Amino acid sequence: MRRPRAAVAVLLAALLSLSATACGSGDGGGSPGGRHRVTIAGSDQLGGAPVYLAQERGLWSSDGVDATVTTLPTGRDALNAVLGGQAQFGVVGDLPAVTAALGGRDVRIVAELSRFSDWRLLTRTDRGVTGFAALKGHRVGVPQGTNVEYALGRMLASAQLTAADVTVVNLAPNQVTAALARGDVDAGVTFPSFYEAARTALGDHYAELPFSGYTARTLLVAGPSADDAAASAVLRTVLRARQAGEADPAAARRAVVAQSKGALQPGYVEAFQPRYAYGPTLSPELLAQLADEAAWAKAAQSLPGPADRQALRERLRPDPLRAADPSAVTLTD
């Protein structure tokens, strides 16, 4: 559920206070006794499940981490918290990280946490959208600035269309369903956690077009105040949380639902968590996709930064993950 702007402001203010405390020792997030005091801004999507499982199970302490995890409405909000100095680490989607890099912001990608490709275009049976080519001339709701917007771009490209062929309506993730139900938009793309709500709201008018032509990658990014030692400690915990989730998937799903505090419903987690492939990794495939997204973002949003692979490679920081698990890094230097 999307929180009101005032509530988001309160969360960010709390993170700012915590971050100031964490960095007050002047050693990049270290704490007395060699521990790492870190703040992590996440979103309520399943892509970051190992982070939330670590929080629910209290796994951080074994790796010398004192972590404060705060959940924000989207990965875009989490990234803004990192860029604004309110958090040292963020769980974000691939597109927000790419657009920040193109905008010259100091974003450092330390790991890919997960991959997901089960996307749906949501629409109504009375709008005649029976294929992606039929979107031409229609109004499409999407939360701009998130990886969902890129998913829409890929859907359009699969039918040789661009955003100029439709009317894109910028909506919050939880507003797409209501806009479809009212008929304000003809189709929409949103987070998978809202698929079932759309089906319920539209009833007999509900229709969807499955799309697997885009693999969304959830990333762990670091801000300037996060040092490599702290990042490695965080990643060691995330690796153990992933292993715990694989050993007992049902318990892991319960932990993620509990940690989400109502943002994720049990039925959704039960159905969709098995559709995610979890890392952490840093791979040539990730770099290739970031370059593709950067080219798309430059064309769609007129962003100024370089979109070539070498420029994006400089945003990837493999040393922390190499220290945590050398085999997880297949990226070449």
Sequence and secondary structure as in RCSB ss.txt:
>XXXX:A:sequence
MRRPRAAVAVLLAALLSLSATACGSGDGGGSPGGRHRVTIAGSDQLGGAPVYLAQERGLWSSDGVDATVTTLPTG
RDALNAVLGGQAQFGVVGDLPAVTAALGGRDVRIVAELSRFSDWRLLTRTDRGVTGFAALKGHRVGVPQGTNVEY
ALGRMLASAQLTAADVTVVNLAPNQVTAALARGDVDAGVTFPSFYEAARTALGDHYAELPFSGYTARTLLVAGPS
ADDAAASAVLRTVLRARQAGEADPAAARRAVVAQSKGALQPGYVEAFQPRYAYGPTLSPELLAQLADEAAWAKAA
QSLPGPADRQALRERLRPDPLRAADPSAVTLTD
>XXXX:A:secstr
    HHHHHHHHHHHHHHHHHHHTTSSSSB GGG EEEEEEEESSGGGHHHHHHHHHT GGGGTEEEEEEEESSH
HHHHHHHHTTS SEEEEEHHHHHHHHHTT   EEEEEEEEE  EEEEEEGGGT  SGGGGTT EEEE TTSHHHH
HHHHHHHTTT  GGGSEEEE  GGGHHHHHHHTS SEE   GGGHHHHHHHHGGGEEEEEE S  EEEEEEE TT
  HHHHHHHHHHHHHHHHHHHH HHHHHHHHHHHHTTSS HHHHHHHGGG EEEEEB HHHHHHHHHHHHHHHHH
H   S  SHHHHHTTB  HHHHHH GGGB    
